[in-house]
Amino acid sequence: MLTPCPPIRAVPGPGFIAGCTVSTWLVPDSPAGALAVLLIGHAPARRTGETAETIETGLLGIADALGLQPPSEPLPDTGARLTRGRALVTFDYGHPAYSLHLPPTGPEWRAHLADGGPACVLIGLDPVPPGASPDAMDDYLSRIIATGRVRMGVTRLRKHPHHAS
């Protein structure tokens, strides 16, 4: 007897990623200690051919590639997927040829990662309101976590080969 396989969703390329919204912040006092957060979402559909369904499929393609899980599941470790340059941090979101350049993260966020601290990756499946205030983002996070419309995991900074022990 054959059992159905889950859908295979492609990891989106740079055209899709360009429409993503990316936010980073540091939670200094989470129950597990300091935690960097990386939220990736998408604005509501606005380009030709873009629909809520195609956007969700693209976001789930990223979540699938990283092995991210709903908030009701244990947080999976996605491996070391962040790379830090002098002022730029990039995220390996699972595409074989492209990485995501993060917006400016701030010195505390980068120092936390450089000290070996974890980063929680969140893929928000509901549209992120453009220009959302901090209060609107708090409401967004509370809603997507409560409704399971987020995929989550943990990552960290990649060590450069000359820093390996």
Phi, psi and omega per residue, in radians:
M1 nan 2.342 3.121
L2 -1.554 2.416 3.040
T3 -1.855 2.436 -3.122
P4 -1.143 2.475 3.074
C5 -1.611 2.620 3.050
P6 -1.143 2.752 -3.138
P7 -1.074 2.567 3.052
I8 -1.705 2.064 -3.124
R9 -1.950 2.287 -3.135
A10 -1.241 2.599 3.014
V11 -1.350 2.148 -3.070
P12 -1.207 2.701 3.135
G13 -1.590 -2.917 -3.024
P14 -1.134 -0.487 3.112
G15 -1.083 -0.750 3.095
F16 -1.218 -0.805 -3.091
I17 -1.042 -0.583 3.127
A18 -1.072 -0.438 3.119
G19 -1.582 -0.007 -3.138
C20 -1.376 2.656 2.985
T21 -1.821 2.391 -3.085
V22 -2.278 2.256 3.101
S23 -2.266 2.525 3.057
T24 -2.304 2.550 3.030
W25 -2.784 2.921 -3.123
L26 -2.031 2.244 3.031
V27 -1.750 1.827 -3.022
P28 -1.274 -0.390 -2.992
D29 -2.285 0.795 3.065
S30 -1.222 2.868 3.112
P31 -0.992 -0.459 3.132
A32 -1.647 0.126 -3.061
G33 1.755 -2.865 -3.129
A34 -1.107 2.473 -3.101
L35 -2.520 2.163 3.000
A36 -1.418 2.529 3.139
V37 -2.159 2.400 3.067
L38 -2.218 1.946 3.118
L39 -1.863 2.192 3.062
I40 -2.052 2.210 3.108
G41 -2.463 -2.866 -3.128
H42 -2.574 2.499 3.052
A43 -1.209 2.868 3.066
P44 -1.014 2.700 -3.133
A45 -0.933 2.311 -3.139
R46 -2.575 -0.245 -3.127
R47 -1.706 2.793 3.108
T48 -1.005 2.264 3.108
G49 1.458 -0.095 -3.115
E50 -1.564 2.304 3.063
T51 -2.309 2.940 3.073
A52 -1.006 -0.640 -3.126
E53 -1.215 -0.730 -3.138
T54 -1.202 -0.603 3.104
I55 -1.164 -0.813 3.134
E56 -1.083 -0.690 3.113
T57 -1.082 -0.719 3.103
G58 -1.117 -0.783 3.126
L59 -1.122 -0.703 3.103
L60 -1.201 -0.494 3.032
G61 -1.079 -0.717 3.072
I62 -1.145 -0.846 -3.126
A63 -1.034 -0.733 3.124
D64 -1.104 -0.784 -3.108
A65 -1.086 -0.568 -3.112
L66 -1.593 -0.196 -3.087
G67 1.294 0.467 -3.126
L68 -1.229 2.696 -3.060
Q69 -2.214 2.810 3.020
P70 -1.128 2.838 -3.087
P71 -1.128 -0.291 3.123
S72 -1.359 -0.180 -3.120
E73 -1.797 2.779 3.039
P74 -1.057 2.551 3.132
L75 -1.214 2.093 3.091
P76 -1.385 2.656 3.041
D77 -1.556 2.066 -3.103
T78 -1.540 -0.023 -3.064
G79 1.563 3.122 -3.123
A80 -1.425 1.855 -3.034
R81 -2.084 -0.009 3.127
L82 -1.798 2.387 3.098
T83 -2.169 2.324 -3.086
R84 -1.975 2.224 2.968
G85 -1.770 -2.821 -3.141
R86 -1.044 -0.894 -3.127
A87 -2.210 -0.036 -3.006
L88 -2.044 2.369 3.031
V89 -2.028 2.320 3.084
T90 -2.043 2.704 -3.105
F91 -2.170 2.162 3.052
D92 -1.393 1.769 -3.068
Y93 -1.610 0.210 3.040
G94 1.828 -0.086 3.100
H95 -1.397 2.454 -3.095
P96 -1.217 -0.331 -3.052
A97 -2.142 -0.228 -3.029
Y98 -2.236 2.649 3.023
S99 -2.155 2.842 3.104
L100 -1.728 2.139 3.050
H101 -1.438 2.135 -3.125
L102 -1.396 2.661 3.030
P103 -1.154 2.939 3.124
P104 -0.885 2.268 -3.005
T105 -1.759 -0.318 -3.105
G106 1.573 2.608 -3.061
P107 -1.138 -0.592 -3.135
E108 -1.156 -0.722 3.135
W109 -1.077 -0.844 -3.128
R110 -1.153 -0.688 3.131
A111 -1.140 -0.685 3.099
H112 -1.012 -0.807 3.126
L113 -1.173 -0.728 -3.129
A114 -1.092 -0.502 3.098
D115 -1.449 0.108 3.105
G116 1.583 0.142 -3.124
G117 -1.245 2.687 -3.122
P118 -1.430 2.792 3.005
A119 -2.212 2.309 3.070
C120 -1.582 2.173 3.105
V121 -1.694 2.232 3.097
L122 -2.121 2.241 3.012
I123 -1.921 1.875 -3.134
G124 -1.458 2.167 -3.074
L125 -1.542 -0.322 3.056
D126 -1.524 2.628 3.137
P127 -1.015 2.413 3.080
V128 -1.537 2.193 -3.139
P129 -1.108 2.208 3.129
P130 -1.031 2.387 3.094
G131 1.150 0.489 -3.079
A132 -1.106 2.404 3.079
S133 -1.291 2.906 3.073
P134 -0.975 -0.688 3.117
D135 -1.143 -0.701 3.115
A136 -1.145 -0.641 3.093
M137 -1.191 -0.674 3.056
D138 -1.048 -0.779 3.108
D139 -1.093 -0.740 3.121
Y140 -1.035 -0.869 -3.130
L141 -1.066 -0.788 3.126
S142 -1.033 -0.756 -3.108
R143 -1.165 -0.832 -3.077
I144 -1.207 -0.530 3.090
I145 -1.268 -0.773 -3.121
A146 -1.124 -0.594 -3.088
T147 -1.669 -0.038 -3.132
G148 1.300 0.309 -3.117
R149 -1.609 0.705 3.122
V150 -2.544 2.619 2.997
R151 -2.090 2.461 -2.950
M152 -2.356 2.698 3.046
G153 -2.943 3.138 -3.122
V154 -2.141 2.436 3.068
T155 -2.362 -3.109 3.119
R156 -2.736 3.087 3.130
L157 -1.311 2.381 3.026
R158 -1.257 2.408 3.048
K159 -1.476 2.407 3.064
H160 -1.219 2.559 -3.099
P161 -0.911 -0.629 -3.120
H162 -1.314 -0.148 3.072
H163 -1.728 -0.061 -3.096
A164 -1.141 2.573 3.131
S165 -1.820 nan nan
